[in-house]
Amino acid sequence: SVIIGNGRIGEMMATAGRGDDVVLGRGGVIPADVDGNRDFPIYVCVPNEEVESIIRSCPVDKLDDLVFMQSGFIEPMLKKYALCGNDNTQVNPFFWKFDKDSRAQQARVDMGPDSFGVTKYAGETTVCGKWSNAVAERLKAHKLDCKQLYYRDWRRTMIEKTIFDSVFNLIGVLHNGQTLGEVGMYYPGEVEDMIYEIN
């Protein structure tokens, strides 16, 4: 595999591999093969604002092998390059890694069983696309849960996370830096009002 970016997430993905990954810094050239293998994922572990330069520098025949690890709403930019669909691998990360030496922490919360008795989770990391199995295996090595979905279902979780990040953080700032938990506990009415306005 190829990993672009050697920050917290890039390092995390590399340590979950077999030790034969090619790790590239910014401006690195994506190889045509890795140890003779021409079919491999390319984990894009850079900030959102650098993703487009990675796409532009990627060989055309490897574009469908890009694995977007970004948090946030980058769909308009990916659509410009026809890179968000059933075959394209995108991760909706609900985990945090505060520094290279810390263990990744996931945000998954057990919401209990639904009316059919199936356990439902909030804050669950999801992935879609060609390399979803490879992503899930690497995250599992770090004890992170990851649900594999078809693109349409994955996109819903991505939009939900975008709204969650936007609404909870903004309300927290408006109330002198309240935490996400405090926003949910003390300001649910404001959360509901803001989500209604967004819709």
Steps between C-alpha positions, in 0.01 A plus 500: 500500500591866466439749780514871421570708808707402802304684767285344770257317268764400245718357773202316649412338167865404441538326837194289418663368183753221441798732493523515121302821443646783297454817707518824305537852627338796331608519139598133488447310176244219507669185367353289221554185707599390849730197500364402158136535606303751292173472691523672839323768706641851530410641841466879477581616853545874449294802609188574294658801329776280354279227354449666163874525434528125571223427251664715232836331544358146506543284186164470325498122525541520879225753577252228596753367752506820705366452853377829645552504878378856552245623749269771373305581188730458198229363270478804265872474424487123451201536268704733283731205429222236495648338810199445722293196414465129565856415393680786675625436853410761758524483878274685741728497805342514842829463683771733624875469538638787702868434423718231348567334834139480614251222428214588267171553682168424334176683564260208445211496747263206553145635455336170593281274287252629246146366459642193323746428782803612297755705694541850360806721537563872477839642411604193304788515252381393154666425166384434146659404172755272339747485790251494789621157620860618513403811696288304749784252560750774574266679736420172673873462572466817708186368671279740305159387375418577137173425321515432126215652301388561145567855385142627538479384862855618571419845363216535751740433790746754356234770482382418853856538630547827313183639660602366843847658480362832378208534742649366822830685466335830411256483790785403731696809395197724545472376859858575605663180379259234623601143411301289254350305790400817680336636185296182465405504868418867557411645157297235311242760397762713329641192328157407366428856387828529312462161331147600396637821346769309311242261355 
